[in-house]
Amino acid sequence: MDGADVASSFQAGTKRQKYLPKLTTKVAHCNYVAWLDLHRAEDARVKSVTNTLHPASSQTGDWYITALDLDAYLHRIGESAARPSEEALSALHEAHVRTVPFGNVDVLLGHPPSLELSDIADKLVHRRRGGYCFEHGLLFAAALERLGYHVTRCLARVQPDSPGGAKTHLVLVVDVRGKRFLADTGFGSGLLVPLPLEDGATTEHGGWPYRLRRDGRLWRLEKPGDGGADWTAVYAFDETPQRPIDYVVANHFTATHPRSPFTQRLIVQRIDHGICRKLVGRGLLTEHPGRTPEQPRPVSADELGEVLHSLGLALDEDELAQLRQVYAGAEKAES
């Protein structure tokens, strides 16, 4: 039984209402999550036997989603468990994007981010840190599957019309009762809510317009160019399911290659309705939809902790001290 089966079973009528009795909201939430985990455990047992008999049937690997403390994640983003629906998916997506910062602090400190779900959850949920696309996407995918959604993990090529555009971005295709959505919680200043996986689908949630366009087997996420020019592609992807190793390879390039944008300067971003705040390099930039971007405000190493805190990023004293050293070194190199 996969996520879609779990979700649909809750819609099957009074015959199955015994699985979700009319208790308090908290108890109903616990029963729902426990019910999901019970059936996923049985599903995992059956798959284990199947894969032993037929190893080739295991196509995408094990994502170890039970390593996620779902209650802790939902508490982190301020949401509660609910039956899979378009509305619930949108609420979860927006809450995640508005709560968990986007950032590359670990990369600048010389620590390539781990993509083990337990490590991601410890970092983004329990230590209230930020991360980049692989961390955000794998965390959100695990939470969705634990809640009963069917999720396909895909890999997108950033700036697909540029010769240097690389396949280094994780995106999700989420099925909700037969209707599919692009979900992307890890693009920094990208989507606040999922976008229907339909040619020509558009959104201006938060004030920034995006459009999804079909181009052969590819889906292209586009936004208007500078000054309202023609739409330009942000990234492009197909629906091929990825394996965990595919993200390990992409993450290695993103976190270690000298030409990766994430190894060259500090990047921390937060987006909300009508405002996007970015610390890129040594400049703090505030953007509003429909307005000419203002000049970045220079940020010194001494005020780095205060600025990061304002962006929702929690660092301990040792991490902040190390980051200040790297940051101060970049200041001297640029002066």
C-alpha positions as CSV (number, residue, x, y, z in Angstrom):
1,M,0.0,0.0,0.0
2,D,1.5,3.3,-1.0
3,G,0.7,6.9,0.0
4,A,-2.1,7.2,-2.5
5,D,-3.7,4.0,-1.3
6,V,-3.5,5.2,2.3
7,A,-5.0,8.5,1.5
8,S,-7.8,7.0,-0.6
9,S,-8.7,4.6,2.1
10,F,-9.8,7.4,4.3
11,Q,-12.2,8.5,1.6
12,A,-13.9,5.1,1.2
13,G,-17.0,5.9,3.3
14,T,-18.4,4.8,6.5
15,K,-17.0,1.3,6.2
16,R,-13.6,2.6,7.3
17,Q,-14.6,5.4,9.6
18,K,-13.6,3.1,12.5
19,Y,-10.0,4.0,11.8
20,L,-10.6,7.7,12.5
21,P,-13.1,8.0,15.3
22,K,-14.6,11.3,16.4
23,L,-12.1,12.1,19.1
24,T,-10.3,15.3,20.0
25,T,-8.2,16.8,17.3
26,K,-5.0,15.8,19.0
27,V,-6.1,12.2,19.4
28,A,-7.4,12.0,15.8
29,H,-4.0,13.4,14.6
30,C,-2.1,10.7,16.6
31,N,-4.4,7.9,15.3
32,Y,-4.0,9.1,11.7
33,V,-0.2,9.2,11.9
34,A,-0.1,5.9,13.7
35,W,-2.4,4.3,11.2
36,L,-0.2,5.5,8.4
37,D,2.9,4.2,10.0
38,L,1.3,0.8,10.7
39,H,0.4,0.3,7.0
40,R,3.7,1.6,5.8
41,A,5.6,-0.8,8.1
42,E,3.6,-3.7,6.5
43,D,4.2,-2.2,3.1
44,A,8.0,-2.1,3.8
45,R,7.9,-5.7,5.0
46,V,6.2,-6.9,1.8
47,K,8.6,-4.9,-0.3
48,S,11.6,-6.3,1.6
49,V,10.5,-9.9,0.7
50,T,9.7,-8.9,-2.9
51,N,13.1,-7.2,-3.4
52,T,14.9,-10.3,-1.9
53,L,13.1,-12.5,-4.5
54,H,13.3,-10.0,-7.3
55,P,16.2,-7.5,-6.7
56,A,15.6,-5.7,-10.0
57,S,12.1,-4.6,-8.8
58,S,13.7,-2.1,-6.4
59,Q,14.0,0.9,-8.8
60,T,14.5,4.0,-6.6
61,G,16.0,2.8,-3.3
62,D,14.9,3.3,0.2
63,W,14.3,6.8,1.4
64,Y,14.1,5.8,5.1
65,I,11.1,8.1,5.7
66,T,10.4,6.6,9.2
67,A,13.6,8.4,10.4
68,L,11.6,11.6,10.4
69,D,9.8,12.6,13.6
70,L,6.7,13.8,11.9
71,D,5.2,15.5,15.0
72,A,8.4,17.5,15.5
73,Y,8.4,18.5,11.8
74,L,4.8,19.7,11.9
75,H,5.5,21.6,15.1
76,R,8.5,23.3,13.4
77,I,6.4,24.6,10.6
78,G,3.3,25.3,12.7
79,E,0.9,22.8,10.9
80,S,-1.0,19.7,12.0
81,A,-1.6,16.4,10.3
82,A,-4.5,16.3,7.8
83,R,-5.8,14.0,5.2
84,P,-4.2,14.5,1.8
85,S,-5.8,17.2,-0.2
86,E,-4.9,20.1,-2.5
87,E,-5.6,22.6,0.3
88,A,-3.5,20.6,2.9
89,L,-0.6,20.3,0.5
90,S,-0.6,24.0,-0.3
91,A,-0.7,24.8,3.5
92,L,2.2,22.5,4.3
93,H,4.3,23.8,1.4
94,E,3.8,27.5,2.2
95,A,4.4,26.9,5.9
96,H,7.6,25.1,5.2
97,V,8.9,27.8,2.8
98,R,7.9,30.6,5.2
99,T,9.5,28.9,8.3
100,V,12.7,27.1,7.3
101,P,15.4,29.3,5.8
102,F,17.3,28.6,2.6
103,G,21.1,28.8,3.1
104,N,24.5,27.3,2.5
105,V,26.3,28.0,5.8
106,D,27.6,24.4,6.1
107,V,29.1,24.6,2.6
108,L,31.1,27.7,3.4
109,L,32.3,26.1,6.7
110,G,33.7,23.2,4.6
111,H,31.0,20.7,5.7
112,P,29.1,19.3,2.7
113,P,25.6,18.7,3.9
114,S,24.6,15.1,4.7
115,L,21.6,13.8,2.8
116,E,20.7,11.2,5.4
117,L,17.2,12.0,6.4
118,S,18.0,11.7,10.1
119,D,20.8,14.3,9.7
120,I,18.6,16.6,7.7
121,A,15.8,16.4,10.3
122,D,18.3,17.1,13.1
123,K,19.6,20.2,11.3
124,L,16.4,21.8,9.9
125,V,13.9,20.6,12.4
126,H,15.6,20.2,15.8
127,R,18.5,22.7,15.5
128,R,16.3,25.1,13.5
129,R,18.9,25.6,10.9
130,G,18.5,26.3,7.2
131,G,19.6,24.3,4.2
132,Y,19.5,24.2,0.4
133,C,17.4,22.3,-2.1
134,F,18.4,18.7,-1.4
135,E,17.8,19.1,2.3
136,H,14.5,20.9,2.0
137,G,13.2,18.6,-0.7
138,L,14.1,15.3,0.9
139,L,12.6,16.5,4.2
140,F,9.4,17.7,2.6
141,A,9.1,14.5,0.5
142,A,9.4,12.3,3.6
143,A,6.8,14.4,5.5
144,L,4.4,14.2,2.6
145,E,4.8,10.4,2.3
146,R,4.3,9.9,6.0
147,L,1.1,11.9,5.6
148,G,-0.2,9.6,2.8
149,Y,0.8,11.5,-0.4
150,H,2.4,9.9,-3.4
151,V,5.7,11.7,-4.2
152,T,8.1,11.4,-7.1
153,R,11.6,12.8,-6.5
154,C,13.0,14.4,-9.6
155,L,16.1,16.3,-10.7
156,A,16.0,19.6,-12.5
157,R,18.5,21.5,-14.7
158,V,19.0,25.0,-13.4
159,Q,19.2,27.7,-16.1
160,P,18.5,25.2,-18.8
161,D,19.0,27.7,-21.6
162,S,22.6,28.4,-20.4
163,P,25.5,26.2,-21.6
164,G,26.6,25.9,-18.0
165,G,23.2,24.9,-16.6
166,A,23.6,21.7,-14.5
167,K,21.2,19.1,-13.1
168,T,21.6,20.2,-9.5
169,H,18.2,21.0,-8.2
170,L,15.7,18.6,-6.5
171,V,12.0,19.0,-7.2
172,L,9.0,16.9,-6.3
173,V,5.9,15.8,-8.3
174,V,3.1,15.2,-5.8
175,D,-0.1,13.3,-6.7
176,V,-3.2,14.3,-4.9
177,R,-6.2,12.1,-5.8
178,G,-5.0,11.9,-9.4
179,K,-4.1,15.5,-9.8
180,R,-0.3,16.2,-9.9
181,F,1.6,19.2,-8.6
182,L,5.1,20.6,-8.8
183,A,6.3,21.1,-5.2
184,D,9.6,22.9,-4.5
185,T,10.4,24.1,-1.0
186,G,14.1,24.5,-1.7
187,F,14.6,27.1,-4.4
188,G,15.3,30.1,-2.1
189,S,13.2,32.8,-3.6
190,G,11.0,30.4,-5.6
191,L,7.5,28.9,-5.2
192,L,5.5,29.6,-2.0
193,V,2.8,27.1,-3.0
194,P,2.7,24.0,-5.3
195,L,1.9,24.6,-9.0
196,P,-0.4,22.3,-10.9
197,L,1.6,20.1,-13.3
198,E,-0.2,21.4,-16.3
199,D,1.0,23.2,-19.4
200,G,0.5,26.9,-18.9
201,A,-0.3,26.8,-15.2
202,T,0.6,30.1,-13.5
203,T,0.8,31.4,-9.9
204,E,1.4,34.8,-8.4
205,H,1.2,33.7,-4.8
206,G,3.2,36.1,-2.7
207,G,3.4,38.6,-5.6
208,W,5.9,36.9,-7.8
209,P,4.5,35.3,-11.0
210,Y,5.7,31.9,-12.2
211,R,4.6,29.8,-15.2
212,L,4.9,26.1,-16.0
213,R,5.3,25.1,-19.6
214,R,5.6,21.7,-21.3
215,D,8.4,21.4,-23.8
216,G,8.5,17.8,-25.2
217,R,9.2,15.5,-22.3
218,L,10.4,18.4,-20.1
219,W,8.6,20.8,-17.8
220,R,10.0,24.3,-17.7
221,L,9.4,26.6,-14.7
222,E,9.5,30.2,-16.0
223,K,9.4,33.7,-14.6
224,P,9.2,37.1,-16.3
225,G,12.5,38.6,-17.3
226,D,13.9,41.9,-16.0
227,G,11.7,44.8,-16.7
228,G,8.7,42.6,-17.7
229,A,10.6,41.0,-20.6
230,D,9.7,37.6,-22.1
231,W,9.5,34.7,-19.7
232,T,12.8,33.0,-19.0
233,A,13.3,29.4,-17.7
234,V,14.4,29.0,-14.1
235,Y,14.8,25.3,-14.4
236,A,13.6,22.3,-16.4
237,F,12.9,18.7,-15.4
238,D,11.3,15.5,-16.5
239,E,9.4,13.0,-14.3
240,T,12.1,10.3,-14.1
241,P,12.2,9.1,-10.5
242,Q,15.6,9.5,-9.0
243,R,17.6,7.3,-6.7
244,P,19.3,8.5,-3.5
245,I,22.7,8.2,-5.1
246,D,21.7,10.7,-7.8
247,Y,21.3,13.4,-5.2
248,V,24.5,12.4,-3.5
249,V,26.4,13.0,-6.8
250,A,24.6,16.3,-7.4
251,N,25.1,17.4,-3.8
252,H,28.9,16.7,-4.1
253,F,29.2,19.0,-7.0
254,T,27.1,21.7,-5.4
255,A,28.9,21.6,-2.1
256,T,32.5,21.2,-3.2
257,H,33.1,22.3,-6.8
258,P,34.9,25.7,-7.0
259,R,32.6,26.8,-9.8
260,S,29.5,26.0,-7.8
261,P,27.7,29.3,-6.7
262,F,27.3,27.8,-3.2
263,T,31.0,27.5,-2.6
264,Q,31.9,31.1,-3.5
265,R,29.8,33.2,-1.2
266,L,27.2,33.1,1.6
267,I,23.6,32.8,0.5
268,V,20.7,33.0,2.9
269,Q,17.1,33.7,1.8
270,R,13.6,34.1,3.2
271,I,10.5,34.7,1.2
272,D,7.0,35.6,2.3
273,H,4.0,37.4,0.9
274,G,5.2,40.5,-0.9
275,I,8.7,40.4,0.4
276,C,12.0,38.5,-0.2
277,R,15.1,39.1,1.9
278,K,18.4,37.8,0.8
279,L,21.9,37.9,2.2
280,V,24.1,37.2,-0.8
281,G,27.8,37.6,-0.3
282,R,28.2,40.7,1.9
283,G,25.0,42.5,0.9
284,L,21.5,42.3,2.4
285,L,18.9,42.8,-0.2
286,T,15.1,43.3,0.3
287,E,12.9,42.8,-2.7
288,H,9.2,43.5,-3.3
289,P,7.2,42.4,-6.3
290,G,6.6,45.1,-8.9
291,R,9.3,47.4,-7.5
292,T,12.8,48.2,-8.7
293,P,15.2,46.3,-6.4
294,E,17.0,48.5,-3.9
295,Q,20.7,48.6,-3.5
296,P,22.1,45.9,-1.2
297,R,23.0,47.1,2.3
298,P,26.6,46.1,3.2
299,V,26.8,43.7,6.1
300,S,30.0,43.5,8.2
301,A,31.3,40.4,10.0
302,D,30.5,41.9,13.3
303,E,26.8,42.2,12.5
304,L,26.5,38.9,10.8
305,G,24.9,37.1,13.7
306,E,22.2,39.7,14.1
307,V,21.4,39.6,10.4
308,L,21.3,35.8,10.2
309,H,19.0,35.8,13.3
310,S,16.6,38.2,11.5
311,L,16.5,35.7,8.6
312,G,15.5,33.0,11.0
313,L,18.8,31.1,11.0
314,A,20.0,29.8,14.4
315,L,23.7,29.2,14.8
316,D,25.6,28.2,17.9
317,E,28.6,30.2,19.1
318,D,31.2,28.0,17.5
319,E,29.4,28.0,14.1
320,L,29.0,31.7,14.2
321,A,32.6,32.3,15.1
322,Q,33.8,30.1,12.2
323,L,31.4,31.7,9.8
324,R,32.6,35.2,10.8
325,Q,36.2,34.1,10.1
326,V,35.3,33.0,6.6
327,Y,33.1,36.1,6.1
328,A,35.9,38.4,7.3
329,G,38.3,36.7,4.9
330,A,36.0,37.3,2.0
331,E,35.8,41.0,3.0
332,K,39.5,41.4,3.0
333,A,39.8,39.6,-0.4
334,E,37.3,41.9,-1.9
335,S,38.8,45.1,-0.4
